[in-house]
């Protein structure tokens, strides 16, 4: 993958934008990414668009990416619609990288766009629930996604096995809201305290509202090009996708497998990582992901956050964007935004949240649930050229 690099990054702010359309949001992100790359839309040779919920929430199906790119004049090229639950954006990125690395296109576009806010919140929660096997998944409880029940069960098992506590999860949320306060693209830019997290409305034990990612809208775009043409652009050292390989096995899972494959592909190990974006749809998921990614030993995720190792200035800053809890989680845009965040840090362009000296970064993006395992898990590694 050493021939492919992230040469352009474009983001909208994440939030609730009832007056903005998918076309409007996508246009802002794509135009920013093209400008950042120093190219025009006519230079794009292939495009991959990530969206998960438009069919259920807006009625737009089948040609979602074509509808948002046509007004920008990006047409007459291979355009692929990508839908892979919360990992849709990472999947679109992987396809764009492959298009460039194979020589199919000099530049490829990965764009993620999503509008989740809807006047009827229950319709949004039901749409999110469709990211699991609807013949097997429980119906969502009023006022929350069914995935929060699944996360909570996993978290309670972690608490019983490893002694992690609700206070540990609150510390993750506090850290990520602090990071988000430094990110102009974040949905929430306010700092919170442990007491505020723990006393916020209960979702399902032990999760509280401030531990969970919000409903929101937004878009993100990446231009992938040849590394030799863009000497400053972060190089794609590894991109791995796994889907539902190990249901019901506590000792082995898709994140563990994807991370091992990514480290091998990059010729690197977990100790080489300087910064990471991990999928924290709920705060405890960050601790568990850090263990699965071998950034911490089994059961050691809580110690990382207690010691401040995952905070800006710590040994391995995690989710400097604010994570899904604070930056937000418009499903189709999430993976693209996570990769863009790491690219900005490796370029030294992350502003007040910059991880100093960052040379190698990791992205972990997970989505959906089928037969007891994530439907898709992606791990990417970027490095400075």
KOLMI-149274 format. One line per field, with one value per atom (N, C-alpha, C): x, y, z negated; atom name. Coordinates in steps of 0.1 Angstrom, whole numbers. Layout:
KOLMI-149274
px: X ... $
py: Y ... $
pz: Z ... $
a: CA ... $
***
This chain:
KOLMI-149274
px: 8 0 9 22 31 29 23 21 10 1 -11 -10 -15 -13 -26 -29 -40 -35 -39 -34 -44 -56 -66 -76 -79 -88 -99 -111 -122 -133 -137 -147 -157 -170 -179 -179 -185 -187 -198 -198 -208 -218 -231 -241 -255 -265 -278 -282 -284 -285 -298 -310 -322 -324 -317 -319 -309 -300 -290 -293 -290 -293 -280 -281 -270 -261 -267 -259 -251 -257 -250 -238 -241 -230 -219 -222 -212 -204 -210 -203 -193 -196 -187 -174 -176 -165 -157 -163 -156 -148 -154 -147 -135 -137 -125 -114 -117 -107 -100 -107 -101 -91 -96 -87 -75 -77 -65 -55 -60 -52 -45 -51 -46 -50 -61 -66 -80 -85 -99 -107 -120 -129 -126 -122 -120 -108 -100 -88 -91 -103 -107 -110 -104 -106 -116 -119 -129 -134 -146 -152 -160 -159 -166 -173 -186 -194 -200 -199 -203 -216 -226 -239 -246 -252 -259 -274 -279 -293 -302 -297 -305 -317 -316 -327 -339 -336 -346 -351 -342 -346 -349 -344 -347 -354 -354 -360 -351 -339 -329 -321 -324 -317 -309 -301 -295 -284 -286 -277 -273 -271 -269 -256 -245 -233 -233 -239 -241 -249 -259 -268 -260 -250 -243 -231 -226 -214 -218 -229 -233 -233 -238 -238 -224 -214 -201 -193 -200 -193 -185 -186 -178 -187 -185 -193 -186 -191 -184 -172 -171 -161 -167 -160 -166 -170 -183 -188 -195 -190 -195 -202 -214 -221 -217 -212 -207 -216 -221 -229 -224 -218 -212 -214 -226 -229 -220 -216 -207 -193 -189 -176 -177 -188 -190 -179 -175 -165 -152 -148 -135 -135 -146 -147 -145 -152 -150 -135 -129 -115 -106 -109 -101 -102 -114 -116 -109 -109 -102 -87 -82 -68 -64 -73 -70 -70 -80 -81 -68 -62 -49 -37 -37 -25 -24 -36 -36 -33 -33 -31 -43 -55 -68 -70 -67 -70 -58 -55 -44 -48 -61 -67 -81 -84 -97 -103 -116 -123 -130 -129 -138 -145 -159 -167 -178 -179 -189 -199 -212 -222 -234 -240 -251 -260 -273 -282 -290 -287 -294 -305 -304 -314 -327 -338 -351 -362 -372 -383 -388 -388 -392 -380 -375 -362 -364 -376 -378 -375 -377 -374 -359 -352 -337 -332 -337 -333 -336 -347 -351 -342 -338 -329 -315 -310 -297 -298 -309 -311 -311 -313 -313 -298 -288 -274 -271 -282 -280 -290 -289 -298 -312 -321 -334 -342 -339 -346 -341 -329 -324 -322 -321 -318 -331 -329 -340 -345 -358 -363 -358 -355 -350 -360 -355 -363 -366 -377 -380 -369 -365 -355 -341 -338 -323 -322 -310 -306 -305 -309 -307 -292 -283 -269 -264 -271 -267 -269 -279 -282 -270 -266 -256 -242 -239 -227 -227 -239 -239 -237 -242 -240 -225 -218 -204 -196 -200 -194 -195 -207 -209 -200 -198 -189 -175 -171 -157 -155 -165 -165 -163 -170 -170 -156 -151 -139 -127 -127 -114 -115 -126 -127 -128 -131 -133 -146 -147 -158 -165 -177 -184 -175 -168 -159 -148 -143 -133 -140 -152 -158 -161 -164 -167 -154 -143 -130 -127 -131 -130 -138 -151 -160 -154 -149 -143 -131 -122 -111 -116 -125 -129 -137 -144 -151 -141 -130 -119 -113 -110 -104 -114 -127 -136 -138 -135 -136 -125 -115 -104 -106 -117 -119 -130 -127 -138 -148 -145 -155 -164 -162 -169 -183 -192 -206 -207 -200 -200 -186 -186 -173 -172 -180 -180 -173 -165 -159 -169 -167 -176 -167 -173 -167 -171 -164 -168 -182 -184 -197 -208 -206 -216 -219 -209 -211 -219 -215 -222 -236 -239 -252 -261 -256 -264 -274 -285 -296 -291 -296 -292 -297 -289 -294 -297 -287 -289 -276 -278 -266 -255 -243 -238 -237 -243 -241 -250 -244 -252 -251 -260 -261 -247 -240 -227 -216 -219 -210 -212 -223 -228 -227 -225 -224 -238 -238 -251 -256 -269 -274 -269 -265 -260 -259 -256 -254 -240 -235 -222 -216 -205 -198 -183 -176 -161 -157 -145 -140 -125 -120 -105 -102 -91 -86 -73 -73 -62 -54 -41 -33 -20 -11 2 11 18 27 38 43 55 51 38 34 31 30 26 35 47 58 54 45 41 29 23 10 13 5 6 4 13 12 3 -4 -12 -3 0 9 1 -12 -20 -35 -43 -57 -63 -71 -76 -90 -98 -112 -116 -123 -127 -142 -149 -163 -168 -172 -179 -173 -160 -153 -153 -155 -153 -165 -177 -188 -187 -189 -190 -177 -166 -153 -147 -146 -141 -126 -119 -104 -99 -108 -104 -116 -113 -124 -119 -128 -124 -114 -116 -107 -93 -91 -78 -72 -80 -76 -72 -80 -78 -65 -64 -52 -39 -39 -28 -24 -34 -31 -26 -31 -26 -12 -9 5 15 11 19 21 10 10 19 19 27 41 44 57 59 49 49 42 43 36 29 21 13 22 34 42 48 46 50 40 28 17 19 18 19 5 -5 -19 -29 -41 -51 -65 -73 -87 -94 -102 -109 -124 -131 -146 -152 -156 -161 -176 -185 -199 -204 -198 -200 -186 -185 -171 -164 -171 -163 -157 -163 -158 -144 -140 -126 -117 -120 -111 -110 -121 -120 -113 -115 -107 -92 -88 -74 -68 -75 -70 -69 -80 -80 -70 -66 -56 -42 -41 -29 -22 -29 -24 -23 -30 -30 -32 -27 -29 -44 -48 -62 -65 -76 -80 -72 -63 -55 -59 -71 -76 -79 -85 -88 -76 -65 -53 -47 -49 -44 -51 -64 -71 -69 -68 -65 -52 -42 -29 -27 -38 -37 -29 -26 -18 -25 -39 -47 -51 -47 -51 -40 -43 -33 -22 -10 2 6 -2 1 9 11 20 14 0 -6 -20 -21 -33 -44 -55 -66 -78 -83 -94 -92 -81 -79 -90 -97 -108 -120 -120 -132 -139 -135 -142 -156 -163 -177 -186 -181 -189 -190 -179 -179 -179 -170 -170 -183 -189 -202 -201 -212 -212 -223 -222 -230 -225 -232 -226 -218 -223 -215 -203 -203 -191 -180 -184 -175 -161 -161 -148 -139 -145 -137 -131 -139 -135 -124 -125 -114 -101 -101 -89 -83 -92 -88 -82 -87 -81 -67 -64 -51 -41 -46 -38 -34 -43 -40 -29 -30 -19 -6 -6 7 13 4 9 13 9 11 1 -11 -21 -34 -32 -44 -47 -40 -42 -40 -49 -46 -47 -53 -53 -42 -32 -21 -13 -11 -3 12 19 33 42 49 58 51 38 31 37 41 46 38 32 25 11 0 -13 -21 -31 -39 -54 -62 -77 -84 -93 -101 -116 -123 -137 -145 -156 -164 -178 -186 -200 -208 -221 -231 -229 -238 -237 -245 -238 -244 -238 -247 -243 -234 -236 -228 -214 -211 -199 -201 -192 -193 -195 -203 -205 -193 -186 -174 -165 -152 -142 -130 -127 -116 -105 -92 -80 -71 -68 -59 -47 -35 -23 -18 -16 -10 4 13 26 31 40 46 54 55 63 78 $
py: -12 0 13 11 23 33 29 39 48 45 53 62 74 84 92 98 106 121 125 138 150 147 158 154 163 160 172 168 178 173 182 179 190 186 196 194 204 202 192 183 174 180 177 183 180 187 186 198 195 205 203 206 203 210 221 228 225 216 212 198 197 184 176 163 155 160 166 172 183 192 203 199 190 185 179 170 163 173 183 193 200 204 211 203 190 182 179 176 172 184 196 207 211 209 212 202 189 179 181 185 188 200 210 222 218 210 206 198 190 182 190 202 210 205 198 193 197 194 197 184 185 173 165 171 164 154 157 148 135 134 122 111 99 88 78 78 68 74 71 77 66 66 57 64 63 71 62 67 60 66 58 63 50 51 40 41 53 54 62 68 76 69 57 50 49 47 46 60 70 83 94 93 103 97 84 77 76 82 81 68 60 47 45 35 30 38 51 60 72 69 80 88 81 89 96 90 97 110 110 122 133 130 141 146 137 141 148 144 150 165 172 187 193 185 189 186 180 177 165 157 144 133 130 120 114 104 98 89 86 77 66 56 46 53 52 57 45 42 30 35 30 32 21 26 17 18 6 5 -6 -3 -14 -10 -6 -1 10 11 22 22 10 9 13 19 22 31 41 51 45 36 29 20 14 5 13 25 33 38 41 45 33 21 10 8 9 8 19 31 42 40 35 31 21 11 0 5 14 20 27 34 42 32 23 14 5 1 -8 -1 13 20 23 19 22 37 44 59 66 78 86 92 95 100 94 90 84 92 93 100 91 92 85 96 96 106 99 103 98 109 106 116 110 117 111 122 120 128 119 119 110 117 130 138 138 135 134 138 144 149 137 125 114 106 107 101 86 80 66 60 68 64 62 72 71 59 57 45 32 31 19 17 28 27 22 27 22 7 3 -11 -20 -15 -23 -27 -22 -26 -39 -46 -60 -69 -82 -91 -89 -84 -80 -92 -104 -116 -121 -116 -121 -110 -97 -86 -82 -78 -73 -60 -57 -44 -34 -22 -11 -7 -3 3 18 23 36 46 55 65 61 49 45 35 34 24 11 0 -14 -17 -10 -13 -9 1 4 -7 -15 -27 -37 -38 -48 -43 -30 -25 -27 -24 -25 -39 -49 -63 -66 -62 -64 -57 -45 -37 -44 -48 -55 -67 -75 -86 -82 -70 -65 -61 -55 -50 -63 -73 -85 -92 -93 -100 -92 -79 -71 -61 -59 -49 -35 -32 -18 -13 0 6 17 21 32 45 47 58 58 46 45 50 45 49 64 69 84 92 86 93 93 83 83 94 95 105 119 121 134 137 128 130 133 126 128 141 146 159 170 168 178 179 167 167 174 171 177 192 197 211 218 211 217 215 208 204 213 221 230 222 209 201 193 193 184 189 179 182 189 183 189 195 207 213 218 211 215 205 209 200 195 183 178 172 169 163 149 142 128 128 137 137 140 149 152 140 133 121 110 108 97 101 114 118 122 121 123 112 114 104 90 80 66 62 55 49 34 26 13 10 4 3 -5 0 12 25 25 36 48 60 72 80 90 97 103 108 114 104 91 81 76 81 75 86 81 90 95 108 114 111 115 115 128 127 139 137 148 149 154 151 156 148 153 147 148 139 140 134 139 134 133 123 121 120 126 123 114 103 94 95 97 98 91 92 86 93 85 91 99 95 101 115 118 131 141 136 144 140 146 142 144 153 156 147 140 134 121 118 106 93 84 72 61 54 43 31 28 16 3 4 -8 -5 -13 -12 -26 -29 -43 -42 -52 -53 -67 -69 -82 -82 -93 -93 -106 -105 -116 -130 -130 -143 -152 -146 -153 -151 -155 -154 -162 -156 -163 -167 -162 -165 -153 -155 -144 -141 -152 -151 -146 -144 -140 -133 -122 -115 -108 -101 -95 -83 -76 -65 -70 -80 -87 -91 -98 -103 -92 -82 -71 -63 -61 -54 -62 -75 -83 -83 -83 -83 -69 -59 -45 -43 -47 -46 -53 -65 -73 -66 -62 -55 -43 -35 -23 -26 -38 -40 -33 -31 -23 -31 -25 -31 -21 -25 -15 -5 -8 1 12 10 20 31 29 39 51 63 76 82 78 84 74 74 64 70 67 70 56 54 41 43 32 33 33 44 46 50 42 46 47 40 42 42 51 53 40 30 17 10 12 6 10 22 27 18 16 7 -6 -12 -26 -26 -16 -15 -14 -6 -4 -18 -26 -40 -48 -48 -57 -53 -40 -35 -36 -41 -44 -31 -20 -8 -9 -19 -22 -37 -43 -58 -60 -73 -76 -71 -64 -58 -45 -41 -29 -16 -16 -4 7 2 12 19 11 17 28 26 36 50 49 62 68 59 64 71 66 72 84 87 98 95 82 78 81 81 83 97 106 120 128 138 147 149 147 148 135 125 112 103 91 82 78 76 72 79 91 98 91 88 81 91 91 99 114 120 134 143 137 144 147 139 139 126 118 105 106 95 95 101 101 107 122 129 143 149 143 148 144 133 129 117 111 98 97 106 104 92 81 68 67 72 71 79 90 99 95 87 85 80 69 63 72 79 89 100 105 115 110 98 92 92 87 86 100 110 124 130 126 131 127 114 109 116 117 123 138 145 159 159 149 149 145 136 132 144 153 164 176 175 186 197 194 204 203 197 194 206 217 228 226 231 230 215 206 192 184 190 183 174 162 152 155 161 165 153 154 143 131 132 120 117 104 99 88 80 68 68 66 66 55 51 39 44 37 40 26 25 13 18 11 15 2 1 -11 -8 -18 -15 -28 -26 -37 -49 -58 -70 -81 -92 -104 -116 -125 -138 -136 -125 -123 -116 -112 -106 -93 -83 -72 -75 -68 -71 -67 -57 -52 -45 -48 -42 -38 -25 -20 -15 -18 -12 -7 6 12 18 18 25 34 47 57 61 65 69 81 89 100 95 102 97 97 $
pz: 0 0 0 1 -1 10 22 33 31 21 19 7 8 -3 -4 -16 -18 -15 -3 2 0 -4 -7 -17 -26 -37 -37 -38 -39 -48 -57 -67 -69 -72 -77 -92 -99 -113 -114 -125 -127 -137 -135 -144 -138 -143 -137 -129 -116 -106 -98 -104 -97 -84 -81 -69 -58 -61 -52 -46 -33 -26 -25 -21 -19 -8 2 13 8 -1 -6 -15 -24 -33 -25 -16 -8 0 6 14 6 -6 -14 -17 -21 -24 -11 0 12 17 18 23 14 1 -8 -6 -4 -2 11 22 35 33 27 25 17 6 -2 6 16 24 36 39 49 63 64 77 79 91 95 95 95 96 108 119 132 130 120 118 111 105 98 108 106 116 111 98 92 79 76 63 56 43 34 23 23 14 3 -9 -21 -27 -28 -34 -39 -51 -57 -58 -60 -65 -55 -44 -36 -31 -27 -22 -32 -45 -55 -60 -60 -65 -55 -43 -33 -21 -19 -8 4 3 14 14 23 24 37 38 50 56 57 64 55 43 33 36 39 42 55 65 78 76 67 66 59 50 43 51 60 68 81 87 100 100 89 90 89 85 85 98 107 120 119 109 108 113 125 132 144 150 161 157 144 139 130 126 117 104 101 88 81 69 62 49 46 34 24 12 2 -11 -15 -27 -35 -47 -55 -70 -74 -87 -92 -104 -109 -103 -97 -90 -75 -71 -57 -52 -60 -56 -54 -64 -63 -51 -47 -36 -23 -22 -10 -9 -20 -20 -14 -19 -15 0 6 20 28 22 29 29 18 18 28 29 38 53 56 69 73 64 67 67 57 56 68 74 85 98 98 110 118 113 120 121 110 110 104 110 104 91 90 77 76 63 60 48 48 37 28 15 6 -2 -1 -7 -15 -28 -37 -40 -40 -42 -49 -58 -66 -72 -71 -79 -88 -101 -110 -118 -119 -127 -119 -126 -120 -130 -126 -136 -144 -139 -147 -151 -163 -168 -167 -170 -170 -156 -145 -132 -130 -136 -135 -143 -155 -163 -155 -149 -142 -130 -123 -112 -116 -127 -133 -136 -141 -145 -133 -121 -109 -105 -113 -110 -117 -121 -127 -120 -122 -116 -122 -114 -119 -124 -119 -123 -137 -141 -154 -164 -160 -169 -177 -189 -197 -192 -193 -190 -199 -194 -202 -213 -224 -235 -231 -235 -231 -237 -228 -233 -231 -226 -224 -213 -208 -198 -205 -198 -204 -206 -198 -200 -214 -220 -234 -244 -242 -250 -248 -235 -232 -238 -236 -242 -257 -264 -278 -283 -276 -280 -279 -269 -267 -278 -282 -292 -306 -309 -322 -323 -312 -312 -315 -309 -311 -325 -331 -345 -354 -351 -360 -358 -346 -343 -348 -345 -347 -358 -364 -375 -370 -357 -353 -359 -360 -367 -359 -363 -357 -357 -368 -369 -358 -355 -344 -330 -328 -316 -315 -327 -328 -325 -329 -326 -311 -304 -289 -283 -288 -282 -286 -298 -301 -292 -290 -281 -267 -262 -248 -246 -256 -255 -256 -264 -264 -250 -244 -231 -221 -222 -213 -215 -227 -229 -221 -216 -208 -193 -189 -175 -169 -160 -154 -146 -143 -135 -145 -158 -167 -169 -171 -174 -188 -198 -211 -215 -219 -222 -236 -245 -259 -267 -277 -286 -297 -302 -312 -324 -335 -347 -348 -356 -359 -366 -375 -382 -372 -362 -352 -343 -340 -332 -339 -352 -359 -363 -364 -368 -356 -344 -332 -331 -324 -323 -319 -326 -323 -310 -302 -290 -292 -296 -301 -309 -321 -330 -323 -325 -332 -324 -312 -303 -306 -306 -307 -294 -293 -280 -276 -285 -282 -279 -281 -276 -262 -256 -243 -232 -220 -208 -205 -200 -197 -183 -181 -167 -161 -148 -141 -126 -120 -105 -102 -90 -86 -74 -70 -58 -60 -54 -54 -40 -35 -23 -23 -16 -14 0 5 18 16 23 23 36 35 47 45 55 55 45 37 27 33 45 51 56 58 63 52 40 28 17 16 7 -8 -10 -24 -29 -20 -23 -31 -41 -49 -40 -41 -33 -40 -32 -37 -39 -51 -54 -55 -58 -60 -59 -53 -53 -53 -64 -66 -69 -64 -67 -70 -81 -85 -89 -87 -89 -95 -108 -114 -114 -117 -116 -128 -140 -152 -162 -158 -168 -180 -191 -204 -210 -205 -211 -218 -231 -239 -238 -234 -233 -220 -210 -197 -190 -183 -177 -164 -157 -145 -146 -157 -159 -162 -170 -172 -159 -151 -138 -128 -127 -118 -122 -135 -140 -137 -140 -137 -123 -114 -99 -95 -101 -98 -103 -115 -119 -110 -106 -98 -84 -79 -66 -66 -77 -78 -83 -88 -93 -106 -114 -126 -137 -149 -161 -168 -178 -186 -193 -197 -204 -195 -182 -172 -170 -175 -172 -181 -175 -182 -185 -178 -180 -174 -179 -174 -175 -165 -165 -166 -176 -178 -179 -176 -175 -189 -194 -207 -207 -200 -200 -214 -224 -238 -245 -255 -261 -264 -270 -274 -262 -250 -238 -235 -239 -237 -245 -258 -266 -260 -256 -251 -238 -229 -216 -219 -228 -231 -235 -242 -245 -233 -225 -213 -203 -203 -193 -199 -211 -218 -222 -223 -229 -244 -249 -263 -265 -275 -277 -280 -280 -283 -297 -299 -311 -315 -306 -309 -304 -297 -291 -301 -313 -323 -329 -330 -336 -326 -313 -304 -306 -308 -309 -323 -334 -347 -348 -341 -341 -332 -324 -314 -302 -299 -287 -274 -275 -262 -260 -269 -268 -260 -253 -246 -256 -251 -260 -266 -265 -271 -261 -266 -258 -245 -244 -232 -231 -227 -227 -218 -224 -217 -215 -203 -199 -202 -196 -198 -191 -182 -176 -186 -197 -206 -205 -195 -194 -190 -189 -185 -195 -208 -218 -217 -213 -213 -198 -190 -176 -169 -173 -167 -159 -155 -148 -137 -126 -115 -107 -108 -105 -92 -81 -68 -68 -76 -76 -86 -95 -107 -103 -96 -92 -84 -75 -67 -76 -85 -94 -103 -108 -117 -109 -97 -89 -86 -83 -81 -93 -105 -117 -119 -116 -118 -107 -95 -85 -89 -95 -99 -110 -119 -129 -123 -114 -108 -99 -94 -87 -96 -109 -118 -117 -111 -108 -117 -129 -138 -147 -146 -155 -170 -178 -193 -198 -190 -195 -189 -183 -176 -186 -182 -189 -184 -193 -189 -186 -175 -171 -165 -161 -156 -142 -141 -128 -123 -132 -128 -135 -128 -135 -130 -139 -137 -137 -129 -129 -130 -140 -142 -140 -131 -128 -127 -135 -136 -133 -128 -126 -124 -128 -126 -135 -135 -143 -136 -134 -128 -135 -139 -146 -157 -165 -177 -174 -162 -159 -151 -152 -143 -129 -122 -107 -99 -104 -97 -107 -106 -114 -105 -105 -97 -106 -102 -109 -98 -99 -90 -97 -91 -96 -86 -90 -82 -88 -80 -85 -77 -83 -76 -65 -53 -42 -46 $
a: N CA C N CA C N CA C N CA C N CA C N CA C N CA C N CA C N CA C N CA C N CA C N CA C N CA C N CA C N CA C N CA C N CA C N CA C N CA C N CA C N CA C N CA C N CA C N CA C N CA C N CA C N CA C N CA C N CA C N CA C N CA C N CA C N CA C N CA C N CA C N CA C N CA C N CA C N CA C N CA C N CA C N CA C N CA C N CA C N CA C N CA C N CA C N CA C N CA C N CA C N CA C N CA C N CA C N CA C N CA C N CA C N CA C N CA C N CA C N CA C N CA C N CA C N CA C N CA C N CA C N CA C N CA C N CA C N CA C N CA C N CA C N CA C N CA C N CA C N CA C N CA C N CA C N CA C N CA C N CA C N CA C N CA C N CA C N CA C N CA C N CA C N CA C N CA C N CA C N CA C N CA C N CA C N CA C N CA C N CA C N CA C N CA C N CA C N CA C N CA C N CA C N CA C N CA C N CA C N CA C N CA C N CA C N CA C N CA C N CA C N CA C N CA C N CA C N CA C N CA C N CA C N CA C N CA C N CA C N CA C N CA C N CA C N CA C N CA C N CA C N CA C N CA C N CA C N CA C N CA C N CA C N CA C N CA C N CA C N CA C N CA C N CA C N CA C N CA C N CA C N CA C N CA C N CA C N CA C N CA C N CA C N CA C N CA C N CA C N CA C N CA C N CA C N CA C N CA C N CA C N CA C N CA C N CA C N CA C N CA C N CA C N CA C N CA C N CA C N CA C N CA C N CA C N CA C N CA C N CA C N CA C N CA C N CA C N CA C N CA C N CA C N CA C N CA C N CA C N CA C N CA C N CA C N CA C N CA C N CA C N CA C N CA C N CA C N CA C N CA C N CA C N CA C N CA C N CA C N CA C N CA C N CA C N CA C N CA C N CA C N CA C N CA C N CA C N CA C N CA C N CA C N CA C N CA C N CA C N CA C N CA C N CA C N CA C N CA C N CA C N CA C N CA C N CA C N CA C N CA C N CA C N CA C N CA C N CA C N CA C N CA C N CA C N CA C N CA C N CA C N CA C N CA C N CA C N CA C N CA C N CA C N CA C N CA C N CA C N CA C N CA C N CA C N CA C N CA C N CA C N CA C N CA C N CA C N CA C N CA C N CA C N CA C N CA C N CA C N CA C N CA C N CA C N CA C N CA C N CA C N CA C N CA C N CA C N CA C N CA C N CA C N CA C N CA C N CA C N CA C N CA C N CA C N CA C N CA C N CA C N CA C N CA C N CA C N CA C N CA C N CA C N CA C N CA C N CA C N CA C N CA C N CA C N CA C N CA C N CA C N CA C N CA C N CA C N CA C N CA C N CA C N CA C N CA C N CA C N CA C N CA C N CA C N CA C N CA C N CA C N CA C N CA C N CA C N CA C N CA C N CA C N CA C N CA C N CA C N CA C N CA C N CA C N CA C N CA C N CA C N CA C N CA C N CA C N CA C N CA C N CA C N CA C N CA C N CA C N CA C N CA C N CA C N CA C N CA C N CA C N CA C N CA C N CA C N CA C N CA C N CA C N CA C N CA C N CA C N CA C N CA C N CA C N CA C N CA C N CA C N CA C N CA C N CA C N CA C N CA C N CA C N CA C N CA C N CA C N CA C N CA C N CA C N CA C N CA C N CA C N CA C N CA C N CA C N CA C N CA C N CA C N CA C N CA C N CA C N CA C N CA C N CA C N CA C N CA C N CA C N CA C N CA C N CA C N CA C N CA C $
***
